[in-house]
Amino acid sequence: MMLSELQSNDAVLAELGRRLERQRLARNLTQKQMAEQAGIGRATLQRLERGESVQTTSMIKLLRALDLLQSLDGALPQTIERPILQLERERRQQPRRRARARGRMPSRPAERIWRWGEEPEATA
């Protein structure tokens, strides 16, 4: 069963529990042996395999004991490269093609603010 956004948190935990149990059985380990290798209590391992919530450190210890800790890199990569940020970074690395004016550019002469009733008189 693939994990999906449509599944509830409980369904995801239950699937993770089943997967952890299959990993343990594939290594031909009892719950007691697996718990000892991971440095967690047997009751904690049982809760994990039943799909119940446990502390994150317990999950990390178990993944480390199963030699699966590196699989978290795929789920939670260090950075996510967003295309727009990559383009901006590349643009900054390109050589400049123009020089900027030094100092402030001369401004236009101040224009008088027009107010109602100050229409220029039309000459005939």
BELBEL-V332019 format. One record per residue. N is the residue number from 1. OMEGA is omega in radians with two decimals (NA if undefined). D_FIRST is the distance of its C-alpha to the first C-alpha in Angstrom with 2 decimals. Layout:
<<N OMEGA D_FIRST> <N OMEGA D_FIRST>>
//
This chain:
<<1 3.12 0.00> <2 3.07 3.80> <3 -3.10 6.56> <4 3.11 9.15> <5 -3.08 12.79> <6 -3.11 12.63> <7 3.07 10.93> <8 3.09 13.68> <9 3.14 14.60> <10 3.13 14.21> <11 3.11 10.58> <12 3.11 9.98> <13 3.13 12.38> <14 3.13 10.88> <15 3.09 7.54> <16 3.10 10.13> <17 3.12 12.24> <18 -3.14 10.10> <19 3.11 9.74> <20 3.11 13.45> <21 3.12 14.39> <22 3.10 13.04> <23 3.14 15.01> <24 -3.12 17.97> <25 3.10 18.03> <26 3.10 17.81> <27 3.10 20.95> <28 -3.14 22.45> <29 3.02 23.28> <30 3.10 24.02> <31 -3.14 23.13> <32 3.14 26.79> <33 -3.13 26.91> <34 3.14 23.86> <35 3.13 25.28> <36 3.13 28.66> <37 -3.10 27.44> <38 -3.10 25.68> <39 3.09 28.68> <40 3.11 26.95> <41 3.12 27.65> <42 3.12 25.91> <43 3.11 25.43> <44 3.11 23.64> <45 3.11 21.20> <46 3.12 20.71> <47 3.11 20.09> <48 -3.10 17.48> <49 3.08 15.60> <50 3.12 16.00> <51 3.11 14.43> <52 -3.11 17.91> <53 3.08 19.53> <54 3.10 21.65> <55 3.14 23.93> <56 -3.14 22.71> <57 3.10 25.18> <58 3.11 23.59> <59 3.13 20.21> <60 3.11 22.22> <61 -3.13 24.17> <62 3.11 21.21> <63 3.11 19.62> <64 -3.14 23.17> <65 3.11 23.63> <66 -3.09 20.47> <67 -3.14 21.81> <68 -3.08 18.80> <69 -3.13 20.81> <70 3.13 21.30> <71 3.07 17.63> <72 3.09 18.57> <73 3.11 20.90> <74 -3.13 18.23> <75 -3.11 16.77> <76 -3.13 20.34> <77 -3.12 22.88> <78 3.11 26.50> <79 3.06 27.52> <80 -3.10 26.19> <81 3.10 28.70> <82 -3.05 29.54> <83 -3.09 31.41> <84 3.11 34.33> <85 3.11 35.02> <86 3.11 34.99> <87 3.12 37.52> <88 3.13 39.69> <89 3.12 39.76> <90 3.13 40.73> <91 3.13 43.39> <92 -3.10 44.93> <93 3.13 45.17> <94 3.12 47.19> <95 3.13 50.95> <96 3.13 52.96> <97 -3.12 54.82> <98 3.01 57.12> <99 3.08 59.25> <100 3.07 59.27> <101 3.10 62.59> <102 3.11 64.04> <103 -3.08 64.76> <104 3.10 64.68> <105 3.09 65.31> <106 -3.10 68.54> <107 3.10 67.85> <108 3.10 69.43> <109 -3.12 72.46> <110 3.11 71.66> <111 3.12 71.73> <112 3.13 73.53> <113 3.13 71.30> <114 3.10 72.30> <115 3.11 73.07> <116 3.11 73.88> <117 -3.13 77.52> <118 -3.14 78.02> <119 3.09 77.88> <120 -3.13 80.18> <121 3.13 83.30> <122 3.10 83.60> <123 -3.09 86.83> <124 NA 88.45>>
//
